[in-house]
Amino acid sequence: MDLLEIIGLIAAFLTTVSFLPQVIKVISTKDTRSISLRMYIMFILGVTLWLYYGWQKGSISMILGNGITLILAGVILIYKLKERSNTRD
């Protein structure tokens, strides 16, 4: 593994771990009122494209970072969509 990929893994770790406090807060409080639905939809689309790009480049740091970030952001989006549908009932 070269130095550039190691730097990528460190960057992927830091940006992915930064989502954990938000995911934990959303799961524990089930409150997503202050979270923008449009932002998370666009973010998930962007992360999905980065994941595809990393897959095509064969970059393990891009695949791991964006794959895990996609899961974490997806959890928040699911909670946001659930809360949104509950307020419409």
PDB file of N, CA, C and O in Angstrom:
ATOM      1  N   MET A   1       0.858  -1.172   0.000  1.00  0.00           N
ATOM      2  CA  MET A   1       0.000   0.000   0.000  1.00  0.00           C
ATOM      3  C   MET A   1       0.909   1.240   0.000  1.00  0.00           C
ATOM      4  O   MET A   1       1.852   1.332   0.786  1.00  0.00           O
ATOM      5  N   ASP A   2       0.609   2.177  -0.885  1.00  0.00           N
ATOM      6  CA  ASP A   2       1.452   3.365  -0.973  1.00  0.00           C
ATOM      7  C   ASP A   2       0.994   4.466  -0.011  1.00  0.00           C
ATOM      8  O   ASP A   2      -0.087   4.391   0.575  1.00  0.00           O
ATOM      9  N   LEU A   3       1.828   5.471   0.135  1.00  0.00           N
ATOM     10  CA  LEU A   3       1.572   6.561   1.080  1.00  0.00           C
ATOM     11  C   LEU A   3       0.268   7.288   0.768  1.00  0.00           C
ATOM     12  O   LEU A   3      -0.461   7.674   1.682  1.00  0.00           O
ATOM     13  N   LEU A   4      -0.028   7.475  -0.504  1.00  0.00           N
ATOM     14  CA  LEU A   4      -1.247   8.182  -0.890  1.00  0.00           C
ATOM     15  C   LEU A   4      -2.497   7.422  -0.440  1.00  0.00           C
ATOM     16  O   LEU A   4      -3.466   8.029   0.016  1.00  0.00           O
ATOM     17  N   GLU A   5      -2.472   6.112  -0.569  1.00  0.00           N
ATOM     18  CA  GLU A   5      -3.620   5.304  -0.125  1.00  0.00           C
ATOM     19  C   GLU A   5      -3.747   5.324   1.396  1.00  0.00           C
ATOM     20  O   GLU A   5      -4.860   5.303   1.922  1.00  0.00           O
ATOM     21  N   ILE A   6      -2.633   5.364   2.097  1.00  0.00           N
ATOM     22  CA  ILE A   6      -2.665   5.468   3.564  1.00  0.00           C
ATOM     23  C   ILE A   6      -3.284   6.806   3.980  1.00  0.00           C
ATOM     24  O   ILE A   6      -4.100   6.862   4.900  1.00  0.00           O
ATOM     25  N   ILE A   7      -2.893   7.869   3.302  1.00  0.00           N
ATOM     26  CA  ILE A   7      -3.498   9.179   3.571  1.00  0.00           C
ATOM     27  C   ILE A   7      -4.999   9.131   3.280  1.00  0.00           C
ATOM     28  O   ILE A   7      -5.797   9.693   4.030  1.00  0.00           O
ATOM     29  N   GLY A   8      -5.376   8.470   2.206  1.00  0.00           N
ATOM     30  CA  GLY A   8      -6.793   8.305   1.875  1.00  0.00           C
ATOM     31  C   GLY A   8      -7.546   7.539   2.940  1.00  0.00           C
ATOM     32  O   GLY A   8      -8.681   7.887   3.266  1.00  0.00           O
ATOM     33  N   LEU A   9      -6.934   6.498   3.491  1.00  0.00           N
ATOM     34  CA  LEU A   9      -7.576   5.730   4.555  1.00  0.00           C
ATOM     35  C   LEU A   9      -7.760   6.568   5.820  1.00  0.00           C
ATOM     36  O   LEU A   9      -8.794   6.477   6.481  1.00  0.00           O
ATOM     37  N   ILE A  10      -6.770   7.374   6.151  1.00  0.00           N
ATOM     38  CA  ILE A  10      -6.889   8.251   7.321  1.00  0.00           C
ATOM     39  C   ILE A  10      -8.007   9.271   7.089  1.00  0.00           C
ATOM     40  O   ILE A  10      -8.826   9.509   7.976  1.00  0.00           O
ATOM     41  N   ALA A  11      -8.039   9.866   5.910  1.00  0.00           N
ATOM     42  CA  ALA A  11      -9.088  10.836   5.578  1.00  0.00           C
ATOM     43  C   ALA A  11     -10.463  10.174   5.613  1.00  0.00           C
ATOM     44  O   ALA A  11     -11.412  10.739   6.158  1.00  0.00           O
ATOM     45  N   ALA A  12     -10.570   8.991   5.040  1.00  0.00           N
ATOM     46  CA  ALA A  12     -11.842   8.261   5.036  1.00  0.00           C
ATOM     47  C   ALA A  12     -12.291   7.954   6.463  1.00  0.00           C
ATOM     48  O   ALA A  12     -13.469   8.098   6.790  1.00  0.00           O
ATOM     49  N   PHE A  13     -11.358   7.533   7.307  1.00  0.00           N
ATOM     50  CA  PHE A  13     -11.685   7.236   8.700  1.00  0.00           C
ATOM     51  C   PHE A  13     -12.222   8.479   9.406  1.00  0.00           C
ATOM     52  O   PHE A  13     -13.265   8.426  10.059  1.00  0.00           O
ATOM     53  N   LEU A  14     -11.513   9.586   9.274  1.00  0.00           N
ATOM     54  CA  LEU A  14     -11.914  10.816   9.971  1.00  0.00           C
ATOM     55  C   LEU A  14     -13.270  11.335   9.495  1.00  0.00           C
ATOM     56  O   LEU A  14     -14.113  11.695  10.316  1.00  0.00           O
ATOM     57  N   THR A  15     -13.490  11.378   8.186  1.00  0.00           N
ATOM     58  CA  THR A  15     -14.767  11.910   7.687  1.00  0.00           C
ATOM     59  C   THR A  15     -15.925  10.963   7.982  1.00  0.00           C
ATOM     60  O   THR A  15     -17.049  11.410   8.209  1.00  0.00           O
ATOM     61  N   THR A  16     -15.663   9.675   7.982  1.00  0.00           N
ATOM     62  CA  THR A  16     -16.719   8.704   8.285  1.00  0.00           C
ATOM     63  C   THR A  16     -17.075   8.733   9.768  1.00  0.00           C
ATOM     64  O   THR A  16     -18.254   8.744  10.122  1.00  0.00           O
ATOM     65  N   VAL A  17     -16.075   8.745  10.627  1.00  0.00           N
ATOM     66  CA  VAL A  17     -16.314   8.765  12.071  1.00  0.00           C
ATOM     67  C   VAL A  17     -17.031  10.047  12.489  1.00  0.00           C
ATOM     68  O   VAL A  17     -17.747  10.056  13.490  1.00  0.00           O
ATOM     69  N   SER A  18     -16.846  11.122  11.737  1.00  0.00           N
ATOM     70  CA  SER A  18     -17.511  12.380  12.080  1.00  0.00           C
ATOM     71  C   SER A  18     -19.037  12.261  12.019  1.00  0.00           C
ATOM     72  O   SER A  18     -19.738  13.079  12.614  1.00  0.00           O
ATOM     73  N   PHE A  19     -19.555  11.266  11.317  1.00  0.00           N
ATOM     74  CA  PHE A  19     -20.999  11.052  11.236  1.00  0.00           C
ATOM     75  C   PHE A  19     -21.559  10.343  12.463  1.00  0.00           C
ATOM     76  O   PHE A  19     -22.752  10.451  12.744  1.00  0.00           O
ATOM     77  N   LEU A  20     -20.733   9.634  13.182  1.00  0.00           N
ATOM     78  CA  LEU A  20     -21.231   8.833  14.308  1.00  0.00           C
ATOM     79  C   LEU A  20     -22.004   9.633  15.358  1.00  0.00           C
ATOM     80  O   LEU A  20     -23.071   9.181  15.773  1.00  0.00           O
ATOM     81  N   PRO A  21     -21.525  10.800  15.814  1.00  0.00           N
ATOM     82  CA  PRO A  21     -22.311  11.532  16.813  1.00  0.00           C
ATOM     83  C   PRO A  21     -23.717  11.887  16.318  1.00  0.00           C
ATOM     84  O   PRO A  21     -24.676  11.824  17.088  1.00  0.00           O
ATOM     85  N   GLN A  22     -23.846  12.257  15.048  1.00  0.00           N
ATOM     86  CA  GLN A  22     -25.161  12.606  14.510  1.00  0.00           C
ATOM     87  C   GLN A  22     -26.055  11.377  14.434  1.00  0.00           C
ATOM     88  O   GLN A  22     -27.233  11.447  14.784  1.00  0.00           O
ATOM     89  N   VAL A  23     -25.513  10.258  13.981  1.00  0.00           N
ATOM     90  CA  VAL A  23     -26.295   9.019  13.892  1.00  0.00           C
ATOM     91  C   VAL A  23     -26.750   8.578  15.276  1.00  0.00           C
ATOM     92  O   VAL A  23     -27.909   8.209  15.463  1.00  0.00           O
ATOM     93  N   ILE A  24     -25.847   8.613  16.241  1.00  0.00           N
ATOM     94  CA  ILE A  24     -26.195   8.219  17.611  1.00  0.00           C
ATOM     95  C   ILE A  24     -27.278   9.138  18.171  1.00  0.00           C
ATOM     96  O   ILE A  24     -28.219   8.669  18.812  1.00  0.00           O
ATOM     97  N   LYS A  25     -27.150  10.437  17.933  1.00  0.00           N
ATOM     98  CA  LYS A  25     -28.152  11.379  18.433  1.00  0.00           C
ATOM     99  C   LYS A  25     -29.520  11.135  17.787  1.00  0.00           C
ATOM    100  O   LYS A  25     -30.542  11.136  18.473  1.00  0.00           O
ATOM    101  N   VAL A  26     -29.535  10.928  16.484  1.00  0.00           N
ATOM    102  CA  VAL A  26     -30.805  10.693  15.788  1.00  0.00           C
ATOM    103  C   VAL A  26     -31.447   9.394  16.277  1.00  0.00           C
ATOM    104  O   VAL A  26     -32.655   9.355  16.511  1.00  0.00           O
ATOM    105  N   ILE A  27     -30.664   8.348  16.432  1.00  0.00           N
ATOM    106  CA  ILE A  27     -31.216   7.070  16.896  1.00  0.00           C
ATOM    107  C   ILE A  27     -31.741   7.198  18.323  1.00  0.00           C
ATOM    108  O   ILE A  27     -32.805   6.667  18.640  1.00  0.00           O
ATOM    109  N   SER A  28     -31.009   7.893  19.179  1.00  0.00           N
ATOM    110  CA  SER A  28     -31.435   7.980  20.583  1.00  0.00           C
ATOM    111  C   SER A  28     -32.610   8.936  20.786  1.00  0.00           C
ATOM    112  O   SER A  28     -33.474   8.671  21.621  1.00  0.00           O
ATOM    113  N   THR A  29     -32.658  10.034  20.043  1.00  0.00           N
ATOM    114  CA  THR A  29     -33.741  11.010  20.232  1.00  0.00           C
ATOM    115  C   THR A  29     -34.881  10.836  19.233  1.00  0.00           C
ATOM    116  O   THR A  29     -36.004  11.274  19.481  1.00  0.00           O
ATOM    117  N   LYS A  30     -34.590  10.201  18.114  1.00  0.00           N
ATOM    118  CA  LYS A  30     -35.543  10.058  17.007  1.00  0.00           C
ATOM    119  C   LYS A  30     -36.037  11.426  16.509  1.00  0.00           C
ATOM    120  O   LYS A  30     -37.130  11.534  15.951  1.00  0.00           O
ATOM    121  N   ASP A  31     -35.228  12.451  16.716  1.00  0.00           N
ATOM    122  CA  ASP A  31     -35.572  13.812  16.312  1.00  0.00           C
ATOM    123  C   ASP A  31     -34.708  14.227  15.129  1.00  0.00           C
ATOM    124  O   ASP A  31     -33.486  14.321  15.238  1.00  0.00           O
ATOM    125  N   THR A  32     -35.358  14.473  14.003  1.00  0.00           N
ATOM    126  CA  THR A  32     -34.639  14.912  12.805  1.00  0.00           C
ATOM    127  C   THR A  32     -35.193  16.224  12.262  1.00  0.00           C
ATOM    128  O   THR A  32     -34.933  16.584  11.114  1.00  0.00           O
ATOM    129  N   ARG A  33     -35.955  16.937  13.086  1.00  0.00           N
ATOM    130  CA  ARG A  33     -36.585  18.173  12.610  1.00  0.00           C
ATOM    131  C   ARG A  33     -35.576  19.197  12.113  1.00  0.00           C
ATOM    132  O   ARG A  33     -35.870  19.942  11.179  1.00  0.00           O
ATOM    133  N   SER A  34     -34.409  19.249  12.707  1.00  0.00           N
ATOM    134  CA  SER A  34     -33.416  20.264  12.319  1.00  0.00           C
ATOM    135  C   SER A  34     -32.509  19.794  11.182  1.00  0.00           C
ATOM    136  O   SER A  34     -31.565  20.494  10.816  1.00  0.00           O
ATOM    137  N   ILE A  35     -32.784  18.630  10.630  1.00  0.00           N
ATOM    138  CA  ILE A  35     -31.960  18.084   9.551  1.00  0.00           C
ATOM    139  C   ILE A  35     -32.665  18.305   8.217  1.00  0.00           C
ATOM    140  O   ILE A  35     -33.860  18.041   8.084  1.00  0.00           O
ATOM    141  N   SER A  36     -31.921  18.786   7.242  1.00  0.00           N
ATOM    142  CA  SER A  36     -32.465  19.063   5.920  1.00  0.00           C
ATOM    143  C   SER A  36     -32.598  17.780   5.099  1.00  0.00           C
ATOM    144  O   SER A  36     -31.611  17.084   4.860  1.00  0.00           O
ATOM    145  N   LEU A  37     -33.814  17.474   4.673  1.00  0.00           N
ATOM    146  CA  LEU A  37     -34.065  16.303   3.839  1.00  0.00           C
ATOM    147  C   LEU A  37     -33.358  16.445   2.496  1.00  0.00           C
ATOM    148  O   LEU A  37     -32.722  15.501   2.028  1.00  0.00           O
ATOM    149  N   ARG A  38     -33.462  17.611   1.876  1.00  0.00           N
ATOM    150  CA  ARG A  38     -32.822  17.823   0.567  1.00  0.00           C
ATOM    151  C   ARG A  38     -31.311  17.636   0.660  1.00  0.00           C
ATOM    152  O   ARG A  38     -30.695  17.035  -0.220  1.00  0.00           O
ATOM    153  N   MET A  39     -30.728  18.150   1.724  1.00  0.00           N
ATOM    154  CA  MET A  39     -29.282  18.016   1.888  1.00  0.00           C
ATOM    155  C   MET A  39     -28.882  16.553   1.981  1.00  0.00           C
ATOM    156  O   MET A  39     -27.908  16.143   1.350  1.00  0.00           O
ATOM    157  N   TYR A  40     -29.612  15.757   2.756  1.00  0.00           N
ATOM    158  CA  TYR A  40     -29.244  14.351   2.907  1.00  0.00           C
ATOM    159  C   TYR A  40     -29.476  13.565   1.627  1.00  0.00           C
ATOM    160  O   TYR A  40     -28.711  12.648   1.326  1.00  0.00           O
ATOM    161  N   ILE A  41     -30.500  13.897   0.874  1.00  0.00           N
ATOM    162  CA  ILE A  41     -30.715  13.227  -0.413  1.00  0.00           C
ATOM    163  C   ILE A  41     -29.566  13.534  -1.359  1.00  0.00           C
ATOM    164  O   ILE A  41     -29.036  12.626  -2.000  1.00  0.00           O
ATOM    165  N   MET A  42     -29.172  14.800  -1.457  1.00  0.00           N
ATOM    166  CA  MET A  42     -28.059  15.176  -2.328  1.00  0.00           C
ATOM    167  C   MET A  42     -26.748  14.567  -1.824  1.00  0.00           C
ATOM    168  O   MET A  42     -25.923  14.115  -2.617  1.00  0.00           O
ATOM    169  N   PHE A  43     -26.564  14.558  -0.512  1.00  0.00           N
ATOM    170  CA  PHE A  43     -25.344  14.008   0.063  1.00  0.00           C
ATOM    171  C   PHE A  43     -25.226  12.520  -0.248  1.00  0.00           C
ATOM    172  O   PHE A  43     -24.160  12.050  -0.647  1.00  0.00           O
ATOM    173  N   ILE A  44     -26.310  11.785  -0.067  1.00  0.00           N
ATOM    174  CA  ILE A  44     -26.297  10.350  -0.335  1.00  0.00           C
ATOM    175  C   ILE A  44     -26.040  10.074  -1.813  1.00  0.00           C
ATOM    176  O   ILE A  44     -25.322   9.134  -2.153  1.00  0.00           O
ATOM    177  N   LEU A  45     -26.615  10.877  -2.681  1.00  0.00           N
ATOM    178  CA  LEU A  45     -26.343  10.718  -4.110  1.00  0.00           C
ATOM    179  C   LEU A  45     -24.853  10.953  -4.384  1.00  0.00           C
ATOM    180  O   LEU A  45     -24.227  10.182  -5.112  1.00  0.00           O
ATOM    181  N   GLY A  46     -24.292  12.009  -3.805  1.00  0.00           N
ATOM    182  CA  GLY A  46     -22.871  12.287  -3.995  1.00  0.00           C
ATOM    183  C   GLY A  46     -21.987  11.183  -3.456  1.00  0.00           C
ATOM    184  O   GLY A  46     -21.032  10.779  -4.119  1.00  0.00           O
ATOM    185  N   VAL A  47     -22.284  10.687  -2.268  1.00  0.00           N
ATOM    186  CA  VAL A  47     -21.491   9.608  -1.672  1.00  0.00           C
ATOM    187  C   VAL A  47     -21.598   8.340  -2.517  1.00  0.00           C
ATOM    188  O   VAL A  47     -20.616   7.616  -2.677  1.00  0.00           O
ATOM    189  N   THR A  48     -22.778   8.073  -3.054  1.00  0.00           N
ATOM    190  CA  THR A  48     -22.960   6.906  -3.918  1.00  0.00           C
ATOM    191  C   THR A  48     -22.079   7.022  -5.161  1.00  0.00           C
ATOM    192  O   THR A  48     -21.450   6.051  -5.583  1.00  0.00           O
ATOM    193  N   LEU A  49     -22.042   8.217  -5.737  1.00  0.00           N
ATOM    194  CA  LEU A  49     -21.191   8.423  -6.910  1.00  0.00           C
ATOM    195  C   LEU A  49     -19.709   8.304  -6.560  1.00  0.00           C
ATOM    196  O   LEU A  49     -18.937   7.742  -7.336  1.00  0.00           O
ATOM    197  N   TRP A  50     -19.298   8.832  -5.387  1.00  0.00           N
ATOM    198  CA  TRP A  50     -17.913   8.670  -4.947  1.00  0.00           C
ATOM    199  C   TRP A  50     -17.582   7.199  -4.711  1.00  0.00           C
ATOM    200  O   TRP A  50     -16.474   6.754  -5.012  1.00  0.00           O
ATOM    201  N   LEU A  51     -18.534   6.450  -4.177  1.00  0.00           N
ATOM    202  CA  LEU A  51     -18.334   5.022  -3.959  1.00  0.00           C
ATOM    203  C   LEU A  51     -18.115   4.311  -5.291  1.00  0.00           C
ATOM    204  O   LEU A  51     -17.209   3.488  -5.421  1.00  0.00           O
ATOM    205  N   TYR A  52     -18.940   4.629  -6.265  1.00  0.00           N
ATOM    206  CA  TYR A  52     -18.791   4.045  -7.605  1.00  0.00           C
ATOM    207  C   TYR A  52     -17.432   4.423  -8.206  1.00  0.00           C
ATOM    208  O   TYR A  52     -16.738   3.575  -8.768  1.00  0.00           O
ATOM    209  N   TYR A  53     -17.067   5.679  -8.085  1.00  0.00           N
ATOM    210  CA  TYR A  53     -15.788   6.164  -8.588  1.00  0.00           C
ATOM    211  C   TYR A  53     -14.629   5.410  -7.921  1.00  0.00           C
ATOM    212  O   TYR A  53     -13.704   4.958  -8.596  1.00  0.00           O
ATOM    213  N   GLY A  54     -14.689   5.282  -6.606  1.00  0.00           N
ATOM    214  CA  GLY A  54     -13.657   4.542  -5.881  1.00  0.00           C
ATOM    215  C   GLY A  54     -13.589   3.096  -6.310  1.00  0.00           C
ATOM    216  O   GLY A  54     -12.505   2.525  -6.425  1.00  0.00           O
ATOM    217  N   TRP A  55     -14.751   2.497  -6.549  1.00  0.00           N
ATOM    218  CA  TRP A  55     -14.818   1.105  -7.007  1.00  0.00           C
ATOM    219  C   TRP A  55     -14.122   0.972  -8.359  1.00  0.00           C
ATOM    220  O   TRP A  55     -13.333   0.053  -8.579  1.00  0.00           O
ATOM    221  N   GLN A  56     -14.429   1.902  -9.254  1.00  0.00           N
ATOM    222  CA  GLN A  56     -13.826   1.864 -10.589  1.00  0.00           C
ATOM    223  C   GLN A  56     -12.319   2.110 -10.548  1.00  0.00           C
ATOM    224  O   GLN A  56     -11.581   1.553 -11.361  1.00  0.00           O
ATOM    225  N   LYS A  57     -11.855   2.932  -9.616  1.00  0.00           N
ATOM    226  CA  LYS A  57     -10.429   3.218  -9.477  1.00  0.00           C
ATOM    227  C   LYS A  57      -9.706   2.141  -8.664  1.00  0.00           C
ATOM    228  O   LYS A  57      -8.476   2.085  -8.655  1.00  0.00           O
ATOM    229  N   GLY A  58     -10.469   1.295  -7.990  1.00  0.00           N
ATOM    230  CA  GLY A  58      -9.865   0.263  -7.155  1.00  0.00           C
ATOM    231  C   GLY A  58      -9.235   0.822  -5.886  1.00  0.00           C
ATOM    232  O   GLY A  58      -8.266   0.271  -5.366  1.00  0.00           O
ATOM    233  N   SER A  59      -9.799   1.926  -5.393  1.00  0.00           N
ATOM    234  CA  SER A  59      -9.258   2.583  -4.204  1.00  0.00           C
ATOM    235  C   SER A  59      -9.978   2.092  -2.956  1.00  0.00           C
ATOM    236  O   SER A  59     -11.147   2.408  -2.733  1.00  0.00           O
ATOM    237  N   ILE A  60      -9.270   1.318  -2.151  1.00  0.00           N
ATOM    238  CA  ILE A  60      -9.877   0.762  -0.938  1.00  0.00           C
ATOM    239  C   ILE A  60     -10.310   1.858   0.022  1.00  0.00           C
ATOM    240  O   ILE A  60     -11.329   1.715   0.698  1.00  0.00           O
ATOM    241  N   SER A  61      -9.550   2.959   0.095  1.00  0.00           N
ATOM    242  CA  SER A  61      -9.926   4.043   1.005  1.00  0.00           C
ATOM    243  C   SER A  61     -11.235   4.698   0.569  1.00  0.00           C
ATOM    244  O   SER A  61     -12.065   5.035   1.413  1.00  0.00           O
ATOM    245  N   MET A  62     -11.425   4.881  -0.720  1.00  0.00           N
ATOM    246  CA  MET A  62     -12.669   5.480  -1.209  1.00  0.00           C
ATOM    247  C   MET A  62     -13.845   4.521  -1.049  1.00  0.00           C
ATOM    248  O   MET A  62     -14.958   4.941  -0.733  1.00  0.00           O
ATOM    249  N   ILE A  63     -13.595   3.256  -1.263  1.00  0.00           N
ATOM    250  CA  ILE A  63     -14.661   2.266  -1.139  1.00  0.00           C
ATOM    251  C   ILE A  63     -15.107   2.147   0.319  1.00  0.00           C
ATOM    252  O   ILE A  63     -16.300   2.202   0.615  1.00  0.00           O
ATOM    253  N   LEU A  64     -14.150   1.984   1.220  1.00  0.00           N
ATOM    254  CA  LEU A  64     -14.499   1.842   2.639  1.00  0.00           C
ATOM    255  C   LEU A  64     -15.129   3.115   3.198  1.00  0.00           C
ATOM    256  O   LEU A  64     -16.188   3.075   3.824  1.00  0.00           O
ATOM    257  N   GLY A  65     -14.472   4.230   2.966  1.00  0.00           N
ATOM    258  CA  GLY A  65     -14.978   5.500   3.509  1.00  0.00           C
ATOM    259  C   GLY A  65     -16.368   5.834   3.020  1.00  0.00           C
ATOM    260  O   GLY A  65     -17.254   6.151   3.814  1.00  0.00           O
ATOM    261  N   ASN A  66     -16.560   5.764   1.722  1.00  0.00           N
ATOM    262  CA  ASN A  66     -17.865   6.126   1.171  1.00  0.00           C
ATOM    263  C   ASN A  66     -18.917   5.062   1.416  1.00  0.00           C
ATOM    264  O   ASN A  66     -20.094   5.387   1.565  1.00  0.00           O
ATOM    265  N   GLY A  67     -18.520   3.798   1.462  1.00  0.00           N
ATOM    266  CA  GLY A  67     -19.491   2.736   1.758  1.00  0.00           C
ATOM    267  C   GLY A  67     -20.052   2.866   3.165  1.00  0.00           C
ATOM    268  O   GLY A  67     -21.263   2.780   3.371  1.00  0.00           O
ATOM    269  N   ILE A  68     -19.174   3.071   4.124  1.00  0.00           N
ATOM    270  CA  ILE A  68     -19.632   3.218   5.514  1.00  0.00           C
ATOM    271  C   ILE A  68     -20.388   4.529   5.700  1.00  0.00           C
ATOM    272  O   ILE A  68     -21.406   4.564   6.393  1.00  0.00           O
ATOM    273  N   THR A  69     -19.902   5.601   5.091  1.00  0.00           N
ATOM    274  CA  THR A  69     -20.603   6.884   5.179  1.00  0.00           C
ATOM    275  C   THR A  69     -21.998   6.773   4.564  1.00  0.00           C
ATOM    276  O   THR A  69     -22.953   7.347   5.087  1.00  0.00           O
ATOM    277  N   LEU A  70     -22.118   6.048   3.472  1.00  0.00           N
ATOM    278  CA  LEU A  70     -23.427   5.846   2.841  1.00  0.00           C
ATOM    279  C   LEU A  70     -24.390   5.148   3.795  1.00  0.00           C
ATOM    280  O   LEU A  70     -25.562   5.516   3.871  1.00  0.00           O
ATOM    281  N   ILE A  71     -23.913   4.158   4.512  1.00  0.00           N
ATOM    282  CA  ILE A  71     -24.759   3.450   5.482  1.00  0.00           C
ATOM    283  C   ILE A  71     -25.182   4.398   6.611  1.00  0.00           C
ATOM    284  O   ILE A  71     -26.359   4.453   6.969  1.00  0.00           O
ATOM    285  N   LEU A  72     -24.233   5.133   7.163  1.00  0.00           N
ATOM    286  CA  LEU A  72     -24.549   6.043   8.274  1.00  0.00           C
ATOM    287  C   LEU A  72     -25.512   7.148   7.840  1.00  0.00           C
ATOM    288  O   LEU A  72     -26.478   7.443   8.542  1.00  0.00           O
ATOM    289  N   ALA A  73     -25.249   7.755   6.690  1.00  0.00           N
ATOM    290  CA  ALA A  73     -26.138   8.802   6.185  1.00  0.00           C
ATOM    291  C   ALA A  73     -27.498   8.207   5.832  1.00  0.00           C
ATOM    292  O   ALA A  73     -28.528   8.862   5.995  1.00  0.00           O
ATOM    293  N   GLY A  74     -27.502   6.972   5.352  1.00  0.00           N
ATOM    294  CA  GLY A  74     -28.762   6.300   5.040  1.00  0.00           C
ATOM    295  C   GLY A  74     -29.619   6.078   6.270  1.00  0.00           C
ATOM    296  O   GLY A  74     -30.842   6.194   6.201  1.00  0.00           O
ATOM    297  N   VAL A  75     -28.997   5.761   7.390  1.00  0.00           N
ATOM    298  CA  VAL A  75     -29.736   5.600   8.649  1.00  0.00           C
ATOM    299  C   VAL A  75     -30.421   6.915   9.011  1.00  0.00           C
ATOM    300  O   VAL A  75     -31.598   6.927   9.370  1.00  0.00           O
ATOM    301  N   ILE A  76     -29.686   8.016   8.916  1.00  0.00           N
ATOM    302  CA  ILE A  76     -30.272   9.320   9.235  1.00  0.00           C
ATOM    303  C   ILE A  76     -31.404   9.638   8.270  1.00  0.00           C
ATOM    304  O   ILE A  76     -32.449  10.135   8.690  1.00  0.00           O
ATOM    305  N   LEU A  77     -31.216   9.363   6.987  1.00  0.00           N
ATOM    306  CA  LEU A  77     -32.265   9.631   5.997  1.00  0.00           C
ATOM    307  C   LEU A  77     -33.517   8.805   6.284  1.00  0.00           C
ATOM    308  O   LEU A  77     -34.632   9.313   6.162  1.00  0.00           O
ATOM    309  N   ILE A  78     -33.349   7.561   6.657  1.00  0.00           N
ATOM    310  CA  ILE A  78     -34.506   6.712   6.988  1.00  0.00           C
ATOM    311  C   ILE A  78     -35.276   7.294   8.171  1.00  0.00           C
ATOM    312  O   ILE A  78     -36.505   7.362   8.143  1.00  0.00           O
ATOM    313  N   TYR A  79     -34.554   7.713   9.209  1.00  0.00           N
ATOM    314  CA  TYR A  79     -35.224   8.335  10.356  1.00  0.00           C
ATOM    315  C   TYR A  79     -35.933   9.619   9.939  1.00  0.00           C
ATOM    316  O   TYR A  79     -37.043   9.894  10.395  1.00  0.00           O
ATOM    317  N   LYS A  80     -35.298  10.400   9.079  1.00  0.00           N
ATOM    318  CA  LYS A  80     -35.904  11.646   8.606  1.00  0.00           C
ATOM    319  C   LYS A  80     -37.184  11.353   7.833  1.00  0.00           C
ATOM    320  O   LYS A  80     -38.195  12.022   8.043  1.00  0.00           O
ATOM    321  N   LEU A  81     -37.158  10.377   6.956  1.00  0.00           N
ATOM    322  CA  LEU A  81     -38.343  10.032   6.170  1.00  0.00           C
ATOM    323  C   LEU A  81     -39.450   9.463   7.054  1.00  0.00           C
ATOM    324  O   LEU A  81     -40.625   9.743   6.819  1.00  0.00           O
ATOM    325  N   LYS A  82     -39.098   8.667   8.069  1.00  0.00           N
ATOM    326  CA  LYS A  82     -40.091   8.144   9.012  1.00  0.00           C
ATOM    327  C   LYS A  82     -40.750   9.292   9.770  1.00  0.00           C
ATOM    328  O   LYS A  82     -41.974   9.338   9.897  1.00  0.00           O
ATOM    329  N   GLU A  83     -39.934  10.216  10.272  1.00  0.00           N
ATOM    330  CA  GLU A  83     -40.478  11.350  11.022  1.00  0.00           C
ATOM    331  C   GLU A  83     -41.372  12.201  10.122  1.00  0.00           C
ATOM    332  O   GLU A  83     -42.425  12.677  10.546  1.00  0.00           O
ATOM    333  N   ARG A  84     -40.945  12.382   8.896  1.00  0.00           N
ATOM    334  CA  ARG A  84     -41.737  13.188   7.948  1.00  0.00           C
ATOM    335  C   ARG A  84     -43.087  12.539   7.679  1.00  0.00           C
ATOM    336  O   ARG A  84     -44.107  13.227   7.637  1.00  0.00           O
ATOM    337  N   SER A  85     -43.103  11.217   7.496  1.00  0.00           N
ATOM    338  CA  SER A  85     -44.371  10.539   7.226  1.00  0.00           C
ATOM    339  C   SER A  85     -45.262  10.529   8.473  1.00  0.00           C
ATOM    340  O   SER A  85     -46.487  10.566   8.351  1.00  0.00           O
ATOM    341  N   ASN A  86     -44.667  10.481   9.663  1.00  0.00           N
ATOM    342  CA  ASN A  86     -45.458  10.495  10.896  1.00  0.00           C
ATOM    343  C   ASN A  86     -46.127  11.853  11.126  1.00  0.00           C
ATOM    344  O   ASN A  86     -47.215  11.912  11.699  1.00  0.00           O
ATOM    345  N   THR A  87     -45.495  12.936  10.690  1.00  0.00           N
ATOM    346  CA  THR A  87     -46.092  14.262  10.883  1.00  0.00           C
ATOM    347  C   THR A  87     -47.216  14.517   9.886  1.00  0.00           C
ATOM    348  O   THR A  87     -48.015  15.434  10.076  1.00  0.00           O
ATOM    349  N   ARG A  88     -47.286  13.733   8.847  1.00  0.00           N
ATOM    350  CA  ARG A  88     -48.348  13.885   7.842  1.00  0.00           C
ATOM    351  C   ARG A  88     -49.586  13.078   8.190  1.00  0.00           C
ATOM    352  O   ARG A  88     -50.657  13.305   7.628  1.00  0.00           O
ATOM    353  N   ASP A  89     -49.446  12.139   9.110  1.00  0.00           N
ATOM    354  CA  ASP A  89     -50.587  11.273   9.473  1.00  0.00           C
ATOM    355  C   ASP A  89     -51.600  12.013  10.320  1.00  0.00           C
ATOM    356  O   ASP A  89     -52.615  11.437  10.711  1.00  0.00           O
TER     357      ASP A  89
END
